[in-house]
Amino acid sequence: MNSPAPWRALVLLALPALVVAMDQNVLFLALPTLTAELGASVVSQLWVSDIYGLMVAVFLIPFGALADRIGRRRLLLAGSAGFAIFSLIAAFVGVRPGVQS
């Protein structure tokens, strides 16, 4: 009989990848609107779309070292919570009651 623990671990490890993929998808969907409203050049569009992956790569080694010190699970849960909070904040930035875009 199989234990459910490996499946829970797989879901826990796949969750951050899913969140990053969804956030990247939202960015790609919003890029035409951002470009139109900000008057961004082609180079600016490239920076907007690529900076997300660049920042993930830049923080990979320092946060890996931090995870060795405080624990991977604790860092994963704290990072996921922070990511969710900041994603919610970003979703409502610029939205004011009574103002239609």
PyMOL commands that set and color helices and strands:
alter all, ss='L'
color gray80, all
select helices_A, chain A and resi 5-38+42-70+72-91
alter helices_A, ss='H'
color red, helices_A
deselect
rebuild
show_as cartoon
